[in-house]
């Protein structure tokens, strides 16, 4: 596995086309893996996760986690700073970090996800509709509800017995950004449709409870919309 960081130039025409269309960016990313073996018919290709961090609007950062190392030379030529003196993309093996994860460790993390829920089934042989969570409260609860299944918990922001004004224990978790993006794609009948993607970017701290489950999350993602830049959770050293 590889973790890759690349910088985009939002003033370039190529970047402008990509930054507003997650489907187009996904297609470009998937074309940047020269060493990816062909996928046998009927099988799903290996998961490539990606996330676009635009905290610095002058230099958005593209992160990817992938089974093989990408070659982002063309991406930088089209949408980055090809003449920069410093490297504009870098890949590192991800396995050493995954192997270091142990129960009880605490990390800072970042995640952009598409938090959703499913409505009640209208009939015994039918599934309910999948809808996005649209309020900050429900988006935060979506992640805390899923945490233990994926090998971690969110630690309290203060003393464990501190209670917030809503009657709940404040956690080391915040929503950095909430958004909704609409873009075009084609359905299975090749008809043009519009896709509305609701996203939430989380930042906070996590405590490892199940290293194997957390490693699975880090390499396969969480939630819906993974082809559109959602589901990639990254870890960092925590400055206590």
GUBA-507244 format. One line per field, with one value per residue: z negated, y negated, x of N, C-alpha, C in turn; residue in three letters. Coordinates in Angstrom, 3 decimals, m for minus. Atoms other than C-alpha are relative to their C-alpha. Layout:
GUBA-507244
nup <- Z:...
nnorth <- Y:...
neast <- X:...
caup <- Z:...
canorth <- Y:...
caeast <- X:...
cup <- Z:...
cnorth <- Y:...
ceast <- X:...
residu <- Ala:...
end
This chain:
GUBA-507244
nup <- 0.000:m0.093:0.318:m0.931:0.117:m1.185:0.113:m1.193:m0.204:m0.343:m1.062:m1.291:m0.585:0.264:1.391:0.144:m0.467:0.914:1.363:0.115:m0.483:0.586:m0.943:m0.931:0.738:0.226:m1.256:m0.243:0.976:m0.344:m1.151:0.391:0.651:m1.070:0.456:0.475:m0.885:m0.498:0.849:m0.713:m0.231:1.083:1.304:0.291:0.078:1.341:0.407:0.078:0.762:m0.163:0.712:m0.377:1.110:m0.575:1.058:m0.671:m1.305:m1.035:m0.234:0.498:0.109:m0.350:0.669:m0.461:0.537:m1.139:0.077:m0.706:m0.006:m1.172:m0.690:m0.155:m0.858:m0.896:0.828:0.309:m1.259:m0.398:1.036:1.119:m0.263:m0.603:m0.011:1.372:0.356:1.007:m0.473:0.111:0.460:0.694:0.494:1.023:0.391:1.075:0.880:1.293:0.923:0.363:0.908:1.311:0.730:1.117:0.923:1.012:m0.568:m0.322:m1.189:m0.634:m1.265:m0.888:m0.847:m0.729:m0.217:m0.389:1.005:m0.477:0.748:m0.834:0.528:0.258:m1.194:m0.294:m0.095:0.422:m1.049:m0.511:0.906:0.140:m0.769:0.669:m0.014:0.713:1.214:m0.409:1.136:0.631:1.100:m0.527:m0.655:1.063:0.590:m0.978:0.170:1.326:0.015:m0.794:0.435:0.648:m1.016:m0.828:0.763:0.770:0.703:0.068:1.424:0.444:m0.139:1.334:0.935:m0.436:0.600:m0.416:m0.803:m0.753:0.141:m0.621:0.819:m0.464:0.289:m1.166:m0.533:m0.799:m1.350:m0.555:m1.434:m0.600:m1.177:m0.444:m1.325:m0.926:m1.361:m1.018:m1.241:m0.935:m0.358:m0.813:0.685:m0.654:m1.359:m0.675:0.001:0.932:1.240:0.938:1.286:1.109:1.016:1.251:0.642:1.276:0.299:1.448:0.599:1.423:0.531:0.175:0.762:m0.685:0.783:m0.788:m1.078:m1.276:m0.563:m0.407:m1.235:m1.091:m0.306:m0.636:m1.352:m0.809:0.128:0.818:m0.499:m1.414:m0.806:0.015:m1.315:m0.155:0.952:1.380:0.644:0.343:1.312:0.160:1.359:0.194:1.397:0.771:0.862:1.238
nnorth <- 1.193:1.257:1.263:0.976:1.385:0.803:1.361:0.517:1.447:0.303:1.003:m0.659:m0.403:m1.412:m0.169:0.549:m1.026:m1.141:0.338:0.080:m1.222:m1.172:m1.123:0.215:m0.190:m1.444:m0.634:0.317:m0.740:m1.417:m0.186:0.317:m1.165:m0.813:m1.343:m0.710:m1.132:m0.016:m0.657:m1.084:0.248:m0.357:0.348:1.429:0.437:0.407:1.307:1.173:1.053:1.322:1.120:1.304:0.955:1.341:1.007:1.070:0.074:0.252:m1.213:m1.190:m1.208:m1.248:m1.182:m1.285:m1.263:m0.904:m1.242:0.199:1.399:0.734:0.915:1.218:0.942:0.672:0.814:1.241:0.738:0.576:0.692:0.366:0.911:m0.853:0.639:0.282:m0.528:m1.041:m1.075:0.331:m1.181:m0.934:m1.239:m0.732:m1.264:0.175:m1.165:0.240:0.666:m0.946:m1.009:0.591:0.270:m0.911:0.342:0.986:1.184:1.131:0.736:0.993:m0.540:0.820:m0.833:0.542:m1.109:0.318:m0.681:m0.278:m0.955:m0.658:0.102:m1.275:m0.746:0.168:m1.319:m1.028:m0.353:1.228:0.716:1.415:0.918:0.525:1.456:0.601:0.791:1.382:0.869:m0.262:m0.949:m1.354:m0.374:m0.389:m1.249:m1.062:m0.507:m0.600:m1.279:m0.980:m0.064:m1.236:m1.046:0.189:m0.153:1.154:0.834:1.414:0.325:1.227:1.225:0.414:m1.119:m0.952:0.250:1.301:m0.096:1.205:0.551:m0.898:m1.194:m1.016:0.246:0.577:m0.856:0.646:m0.200:1.176:0.052:1.033:0.537:m0.700:0.499:m0.773:0.189:m0.612:m0.184:m0.889:m1.310:m0.773:m1.185:m1.265:0.042:1.061:1.237:0.973:0.271:0.869:m0.617:0.946:m0.634:0.746:m0.427:0.579:m0.227:m0.124:0.005:m0.291:m1.004:m1.324:m1.012:m1.282:m1.107:m1.224:0.358:m0.623:0.700:1.335:m0.154:m0.222:1.297:0.869:m0.467:m0.213:1.145:m0.065:0.732:0.060:1.002:m0.161:0.356:1.445:0.699:m0.194:m1.262:m0.161:0.506:0.028:0.174:0.825:0.068:0.904:0.950:0.080
neast <- 0.837:m0.738:0.652:m0.558:0.453:m0.274:0.493:0.655:m0.012:1.397:0.086:m0.160:1.260:0.198:0.419:1.346:0.932:m0.016:0.388:1.448:0.655:m0.657:m0.002:m1.109:m1.248:m0.131:m0.405:m1.410:m0.810:m0.025:m0.869:m1.380:m0.606:m0.586:m0.363:1.183:0.303:1.373:0.987:0.703:1.424:0.902:m0.548:m0.087:m1.394:m0.419:0.494:m0.865:0.664:m0.606:0.627:m0.530:0.005:m0.130:m0.133:m0.724:0.661:m1.007:m0.797:0.701:m0.817:0.668:m0.535:0.520:m0.489:0.170:m0.782:m1.257:m0.453:0.461:m0.896:0.794:m0.713:0.936:0.881:m0.703:m0.140:1.291:0.757:m0.855:m1.117:m1.028:m1.314:m0.434:m1.310:0.191:0.878:1.418:0.722:m0.891:0.609:m0.728:0.646:0.976:m0.024:m0.657:0.911:1.060:m0.556:m0.299:1.231:0.217:1.078:m0.337:m0.653:0.869:m0.435:0.853:0.476:0.835:0.845:1.140:0.923:1.374:0.810:1.352:0.810:1.009:1.357:0.662:0.400:1.431:0.617:m0.963:m0.951:m0.609:m0.906:0.286:m0.841:m1.185:0.060:m1.130:0.175:m0.229:m0.275:m1.289:0.199:0.137:m1.251:m0.928:0.466:m0.268:m1.355:m0.191:0.713:m0.731:m1.396:m0.419:m0.026:m1.189:m1.232:m0.459:0.963:m0.364:m0.167:0.672:m0.792:m0.421:0.086:1.034:1.306:0.514:1.204:0.270:1.358:0.975:0.111:m0.937:m1.416:m0.687:m1.054:m1.049:0.494:0.649:0.224:m0.831:0.697:1.199:0.310:0.808:m0.483:0.843:m0.753:0.651:m0.535:0.932:0.468:m0.335:0.556:m0.743:0.757:m0.575:0.724:m0.694:m0.319:m0.142:m0.840:m0.135:m1.245:m0.412:m1.413:m0.180:m1.335:0.067:m0.928:0.594:m0.723:0.084:0.548:m0.138:m0.923:0.340:1.158:m0.425:m0.787:0.952:0.596:m0.989:m0.321:1.203:0.873:1.209:1.145:0.339:m0.677:m1.453:m0.527:0.094:m0.846:0.452:m0.343:m1.419:m0.409:m1.457:m0.481:m1.201:m0.460:0.834:m0.709:0.781
caup <- 0.000:0.713:m0.726:1.810:1.528:4.533:4.826:7.273:8.701:8.619:11.149:13.875:16.292:15.806:12.032:12.323:14.280:11.704:8.468:9.237:10.504:8.228:10.981:13.381:10.702:9.854:13.529:13.810:10.607:11.776:14.935:12.966:11.928:14.521:12.358:11.500:12.866:15.024:13.102:14.138:15.620:12.987:10.188:8.501:9.002:5.877:3.919:4.469:1.848:2.291:0.534:1.544:m1.292:m0.297:m3.576:m1.640:1.320:3.146:2.939:2.462:1.437:3.008:0.830:2.118:0.578:3.171:3.603:6.096:6.491:8.755:11.319:11.002:13.548:15.972:13.170:12.177:15.824:16.340:12.959:10.737:10.774:13.274:13.154:9.352:7.828:5.076:5.632:6.248:5.481:3.231:2.451:m0.648:m1.609:m3.873:m5.403:m8.030:m9.526:m9.415:m11.165:m14.004:m15.005:m18.431:m20.935:m23.244:m20.911:m20.330:m16.985:m15.428:m12.398:m9.441:m7.384:m4.638:m4.437:m3.068:m6.186:m5.250:m6.755:m5.364:m5.800:m6.972:m4.445:m2.670:m2.249:m3.455:m0.075:0.381:m1.097:m2.425:m0.648:m1.454:m2.395:m3.553:m7.071:m6.672:m10.208:m12.079:m15.058:m12.968:m10.975:m14.176:m15.608:m12.398:m12.986:m16.720:m16.132:m13.605:m15.500:m17.634:m14.679:m12.864:m15.710:m17.579:m19.988:m20.220:m23.570:m25.666:m25.224:m28.977:m32.055:m31.400:m33.725:m32.098:m30.612:m27.879:m27.619:m25.455:m28.216:m26.396:m27.030:m24.698:m22.451:m20.716:m17.414:m15.201:m11.753:m9.774:m6.714:m5.568:m1.949:0.922:4.471:7.568:10.717:13.763:14.631:16.783:15.453:16.441:19.531:20.523:19.738:18.160:14.530:11.720:8.541:5.278:2.759:m0.834:m2.646:m6.092:m6.941:m10.462:m12.571:m16.019:m18.056:m18.250:m20.565:m18.953:m20.275:m17.443:m15.270:m12.615:m12.149:m12.003:m9.394:m7.294:m7.550:m6.555:m3.404:m2.303:m3.568:m5.342:m4.201:m0.792:2.080:2.002:5.753:5.247:2.640:m0.505:m3.022:m3.348:m6.993:m7.650:m10.899:m12.261:m15.364:m18.090:m19.659:m23.219
canorth <- 0.000:m3.575:m6.956:m9.750:m13.525:m15.842:m19.601:m21.236:m24.750:m26.063:m28.781:m26.267:m25.484:m21.766:m22.093:m24.233:m21.445:m18.833:m20.698:m21.126:m17.608:m14.671:m12.216:m13.771:m13.822:m10.184:m9.203:m11.015:m9.432:m5.938:m6.489:m7.174:m3.611:m2.124:0.905:1.860:5.392:5.913:6.848:10.264:10.159:10.172:9.000:5.605:3.655:2.866:m0.123:m3.475:m6.031:m9.756:m13.023:m16.639:m19.009:m22.637:m24.398:m26.439:m27.580:m28.561:m25.048:m22.214:m18.887:m15.591:m12.501:m8.955:m5.496:m2.785:0.804:m0.301:m3.498:m6.113:m8.255:m11.771:m13.344:m14.091:m15.347:m17.917:m18.847:m19.527:m20.827:m21.532:m23.378:m21.443:m24.023:m24.164:m23.593:m21.364:m17.964:m18.390:m14.826:m12.152:m8.525:m6.610:m2.970:m2.808:0.606:m0.606:m2.943:m0.275:2.199:m0.251:m0.595:0.937:1.009:m1.999:m4.387:m7.834:m9.664:m12.839:m12.080:m13.674:m12.258:m13.491:m11.296:m11.231:m10.423:m8.765:m6.735:m4.373:m4.949:m2.243:0.475:m0.263:3.478:6.758:7.332:3.732:1.704:m1.793:m4.796:m5.976:m9.662:m12.056:m13.388:m17.156:m18.556:m18.899:m16.974:m13.963:m14.043:m13.941:m11.174:m9.164:m8.910:m8.253:m5.486:m3.789:m4.255:m1.105:1.161:m0.286:0.133:m3.169:m5.488:m9.286:m10.460:m13.127:m16.735:m17.307:m15.197:m12.008:m13.221:m16.665:m17.127:m19.627:m21.835:m19.168:m16.591:m14.703:m14.359:m16.733:m14.777:m15.630:m15.830:m18.715:m19.354:m21.229:m21.649:m20.728:m20.893:m19.712:m19.216:m18.517:m17.094:m15.082:m11.423:m8.763:m5.925:m2.254:m3.085:m5.838:m8.566:m11.801:m12.297:m14.673:m13.450:m15.399:m14.560:m15.785:m15.723:m16.364:m16.781:m15.644:m16.390:m15.118:m12.448:m8.720:m5.900:m2.544:0.337:2.889:2.481:4.939:3.177:m0.227:0.996:2.218:m1.212:m2.982:m0.885:m0.383:m3.511:m4.230:m5.254:m6.110:m8.110:m6.611:m7.079:m10.777:m11.624:m10.346:m7.671:m8.233:m8.617:m9.639:m9.569:m11.915:m12.193:m13.851:m16.990:m16.626
caeast <- 0.000:1.077:0.134:0.605:0.404:0.152:m0.338:m2.754:m2.702:m6.298:m5.442:m4.666:m7.488:m6.942:m7.303:m10.431:m12.143:m11.123:m11.808:m15.488:m16.137:m15.225:m16.139:m13.612:m10.911:m11.592:m11.273:m7.940:m6.614:m7.536:m5.505:m2.313:m1.408:0.952:1.799:m1.779:m2.401:m5.516:m8.647:m10.059:m13.571:m16.291:m13.996:m13.869:m10.629:m8.567:m9.828:m8.120:m9.124:m8.613:m9.353:m8.940:m7.975:m8.547:m7.760:m5.207:m7.281:m4.076:m2.637:m5.163:m3.657:m4.695:m4.176:m4.492:m4.132:m3.602:m2.352:0.343:2.354:0.766:2.562:1.161:3.523:0.684:m1.565:1.052:1.638:m2.067:m3.209:m0.209:3.118:5.255:8.081:8.359:11.789:10.402:8.719:4.983:3.988:5.426:4.541:5.540:4.952:1.913:2.582:5.108:2.514:m0.192:2.103:2.809:m0.834:m1.486:m4.310:m4.282:m2.479:m3.930:m3.728:m4.981:m7.105:m8.848:m11.692:m13.976:m17.052:m20.584:m22.653:m25.935:m28.773:m31.371:m35.093:m37.460:m38.275:m41.577:m42.217:m40.640:m38.977:m37.787:m34.955:m35.398:m33.956:m30.434:m30.457:m27.725:m27.427:m27.670:m27.328:m24.043:m25.426:m26.411:m23.180:m21.139:m23.286:m22.870:m19.121:m19.252:m21.803:m19.512:m16.242:m16.157:m16.974:m13.966:m11.495:m11.438:m13.202:m13.246:m11.787:m13.542:m12.434:m12.223:m12.648:m14.662:m17.437:m17.785:m21.239:m22.029:m25.127:m26.782:m26.382:m23.609:m19.858:m17.923:m15.552:m12.290:m14.118:m15.153:m16.549:m13.955:m16.137:m19.629:m20.687:m22.804:m21.565:m23.655:m22.092:m23.028:m22.523:m24.178:m26.299:m26.143:m28.230:m25.766:m28.274:m26.989:m28.004:m27.101:m25.424:m25.802:m23.064:m23.315:m19.963:m18.540:m14.863:m13.999:m10.941:m10.178:m8.430:m9.008:m7.969:m7.198:m9.329:m8.950:m5.826:m7.005:m10.351:m8.663:m6.156:m9.078:m10.695:m7.475:m7.108:m10.730:m12.474:m15.739:m19.196:m20.611:m19.131:m15.644:m15.230:m15.938:m13.313:m15.038:m14.053:m10.285:m9.231:m5.615:m3.657:m1.005:1.121:m0.879:0.564:m0.700
cup <- 0.000:m0.408:0.827:m0.233:1.258:m0.173:1.332:0.027:0.454:1.066:1.392:0.520:m0.271:m1.415:m0.213:0.415:m0.992:m1.368:m0.177:0.404:m0.553:0.948:0.976:m0.700:m0.276:1.263:0.296:m0.946:0.413:1.229:m0.297:m0.688:1.055:m0.413:m0.516:0.947:0.471:m0.950:0.792:0.183:m1.180:m1.386:m0.159:m0.088:m1.416:m0.304:0.004:m0.710:0.269:m0.752:0.433:m1.186:0.561:m1.090:0.512:1.416:1.130:0.367:m0.575:0.042:0.322:m0.685:0.643:m0.787:1.046:m0.151:0.701:0.053:1.253:0.655:0.321:0.860:0.878:m0.769:m0.309:1.261:0.344:m1.053:m1.200:0.353:0.617:m0.020:m1.391:m0.290:m1.030:0.550:m0.259:m0.279:m0.565:m0.502:m1.041:m0.281:m1.225:m1.041:m1.316:m1.012:m0.456:m1.020:m1.398:m0.842:m1.074:m0.871:m1.040:0.529:0.283:1.174:0.258:1.328:0.784:0.938:0.714:0.371:0.508:m0.969:0.467:m0.976:0.947:m0.673:m0.226:1.304:0.250:0.086:m0.381:1.049:0.608:m1.058:m0.058:0.835:m0.825:0.170:m0.779:m1.334:0.356:m1.160:m0.630:m1.105:0.515:0.720:m1.021:m0.604:0.935:m0.221:m1.361:m0.093:0.733:m0.554:m0.526:0.998:0.825:m0.818:m0.773:m0.767:0.037:m1.470:m0.366:0.105:m1.346:m0.925:0.430:m0.557:0.323:0.920:0.687:m0.180:0.630:m0.775:0.404:m0.341:1.248:0.413:0.782:1.475:0.455:1.498:0.558:1.163:0.291:1.359:0.789:1.411:0.960:1.302:0.863:0.169:0.898:m0.739:0.806:1.404:0.835:0.114:m0.995:m1.210:m0.856:m1.328:m1.031:m1.138:m1.207:m0.764:m1.338:m0.215:m1.508:m0.360:m1.485:m0.425:m0.114:m0.818:0.673:m0.953:0.707:1.198:1.355:0.677:0.479:1.268:1.203:0.412:0.775:1.449:0.883:m0.146:m0.842:0.673:1.502:0.733:0.086:1.360:0.188:m1.089:m1.447:m0.554:m0.416:m1.334:m0.094:m1.452:m0.030:m1.463:m0.727:m0.890:m1.257:m0.711
cnorth <- m1.246:m1.165:m1.073:m1.369:m0.754:m1.375:m0.463:m1.522:m0.426:m1.076:0.608:0.461:1.472:0.252:m0.506:1.038:1.155:m0.326:m0.064:1.254:1.225:1.191:m0.127:0.217:1.477:0.704:m0.267:0.797:1.456:0.284:m0.216:1.163:0.949:1.436:0.798:1.160:m0.051:0.763:1.093:m0.328:0.472:m0.334:m1.513:m0.418:m0.422:m1.432:m1.053:m1.086:m1.329:m1.056:m1.287:m0.941:m1.392:m1.063:m1.218:m0.079:m0.268:1.253:1.219:1.222:1.213:1.152:1.247:1.139:1.054:1.236:m0.111:m1.491:m0.716:m0.782:m1.251:m1.056:m0.784:m0.880:m1.345:m0.844:m0.745:m0.919:m0.425:m1.063:0.798:m0.606:m0.311:0.659:1.124:1.080:m0.330:1.210:0.995:1.191:0.642:1.324:m0.202:1.108:m0.254:m0.696:0.962:1.018:m0.542:m0.231:1.064:m0.500:m1.001:m1.233:m1.077:m0.772:m1.172:0.585:m1.049:0.934:m0.876:1.173:m0.535:0.741:0.157:0.914:0.586:m0.085:1.394:0.654:m0.186:1.323:1.042:0.321:m1.219:m0.634:m1.464:m0.846:m0.423:m1.514:m0.574:m0.612:m1.441:m0.952:0.382:1.050:1.433:0.458:0.410:1.337:1.185:0.596:0.658:1.345:1.093:0.293:1.373:1.152:m0.066:m0.115:m1.202:m0.622:m1.439:m0.384:m1.286:m1.207:m0.490:1.196:0.920:m0.277:m1.390:0.199:m1.337:m0.487:0.874:1.294:1.123:m0.395:m0.592:0.880:m0.808:0.246:m1.268:0.170:m1.174:m0.683:0.867:m0.560:0.910:m0.344:0.736:0.070:1.039:1.327:0.684:1.276:1.254:0.105:m1.115:m1.290:m0.975:m0.230:m0.946:0.730:m1.107:0.707:m0.916:0.525:m0.709:0.346:m0.084:m0.133:0.281:0.965:1.317:0.887:1.350:1.068:1.341:m0.307:0.587:m0.718:m1.393:0.060:0.214:m1.313:m0.882:0.387:0.211:m1.114:0.262:m0.816:0.055:m1.001:0.138:m0.311:m1.505:m0.759:0.120:1.326:0.172:m0.682:0.103:m0.300:m0.888:0.079:m1.046:m0.887:m0.235:m1.311
ceast <- 0.875:m0.894:0.691:m0.614:0.408:m0.639:m0.593:0.063:m1.394:m0.155:0.173:m1.358:m0.301:m0.484:m1.420:m1.042:m0.098:m0.578:m1.507:m0.736:0.720:0.060:1.163:1.339:0.238:0.490:1.474:0.898:0.132:0.851:1.471:0.716:0.569:0.295:m1.190:m0.319:m1.446:m0.919:m0.721:m1.476:m0.850:0.493:0.083:1.463:0.364:m0.440:1.105:m0.801:0.681:m0.789:0.682:m0.141:0.276:0.033:0.758:m0.548:0.990:0.774:m0.708:0.916:m0.866:0.724:m0.599:0.645:m0.314:0.869:1.349:0.315:m0.497:1.137:m0.810:0.708:m0.969:m0.974:0.643:0.183:m1.287:m0.607:0.837:1.015:1.146:1.404:0.525:1.344:m0.095:m0.920:m1.471:m0.872:1.003:m0.800:0.897:m0.707:m0.879:0.086:0.728:m0.901:m1.095:0.500:0.259:m1.253:m0.224:m1.146:0.494:0.683:m1.041:0.611:m0.939:m0.459:m0.770:m0.740:m1.013:m0.892:m1.333:m0.924:m1.442:m0.727:m1.035:m1.364:m0.586:m0.444:m1.494:m0.754:1.041:1.054:0.672:0.892:m0.407:0.953:1.210:0.010:1.183:m0.417:0.368:0.274:1.340:m0.130:m0.069:1.272:1.051:m0.402:0.251:1.387:0.187:m0.719:0.784:1.402:0.407:0.087:1.281:1.283:0.480:m1.162:0.502:0.131:m0.745:0.922:0.504:0.053:m1.137:m1.385:m0.537:m1.204:m0.251:m1.422:m1.070:m0.160:0.937:1.430:0.659:1.180:1.029:m0.302:m0.699:m0.219:0.786:m0.719:m1.213:m0.389:m0.907:0.459:m0.931:0.783:m0.696:0.713:m1.026:m0.380:0.323:m0.590:0.619:m0.812:0.627:m0.889:0.827:0.177:0.167:0.726:0.136:1.208:0.207:1.467:0.199:1.472:m0.152:1.086:m0.737:0.927:m0.217:m0.529:0.165:0.891:m0.382:m1.170:0.392:0.850:m0.916:m0.656:0.971:0.272:m1.229:m1.020:m1.235:m1.103:m0.177:0.905:1.507:0.633:0.063:0.751:m0.419:0.546:1.437:0.294:1.513:0.348:1.225:0.402:m0.809:0.867:m0.831:0.263
residu <- Unk:Unk:Unk:Unk:Unk:Unk:Unk:Unk:Unk:Unk:Unk:Unk:Unk:Unk:Unk:Unk:Unk:Unk:Unk:Unk:Unk:Unk:Unk:Unk:Unk:Unk:Unk:Unk:Unk:Unk:Unk:Unk:Unk:Unk:Unk:Unk:Unk:Unk:Unk:Unk:Unk:Unk:Unk:Unk:Unk:Unk:Unk:Unk:Unk:Unk:Unk:Unk:Unk:Unk:Unk:Unk:Unk:Unk:Unk:Unk:Unk:Unk:Unk:Unk:Unk:Unk:Unk:Unk:Unk:Unk:Unk:Unk:Unk:Unk:Unk:Unk:Unk:Unk:Unk:Unk:Unk:Unk:Unk:Unk:Unk:Unk:Unk:Unk:Unk:Unk:Unk:Unk:Unk:Unk:Unk:Unk:Unk:Unk:Unk:Unk:Unk:Unk:Unk:Unk:Unk:Unk:Unk:Unk:Unk:Unk:Unk:Unk:Unk:Unk:Unk:Unk:Unk:Unk:Unk:Unk:Unk:Unk:Unk:Unk:Unk:Unk:Unk:Unk:Unk:Unk:Unk:Unk:Unk:Unk:Unk:Unk:Unk:Unk:Unk:Unk:Unk:Unk:Unk:Unk:Unk:Unk:Unk:Unk:Unk:Unk:Unk:Unk:Unk:Unk:Unk:Unk:Unk:Unk:Unk:Unk:Unk:Unk:Unk:Unk:Unk:Unk:Unk:Unk:Unk:Unk:Unk:Unk:Unk:Unk:Unk:Unk:Unk:Unk:Unk:Unk:Unk:Unk:Unk:Unk:Unk:Unk:Unk:Unk:Unk:Unk:Unk:Unk:Unk:Unk:Unk:Unk:Unk:Unk:Unk:Unk:Unk:Unk:Unk:Unk:Unk:Unk:Unk:Unk:Unk:Unk:Unk:Unk:Unk:Unk:Unk:Unk:Unk:Unk:Unk:Unk:Unk:Unk:Unk:Unk:Unk:Unk:Unk:Unk:Unk:Unk:Unk:Unk:Unk:Unk:Unk:Unk:Unk:Unk:Unk:Unk
end
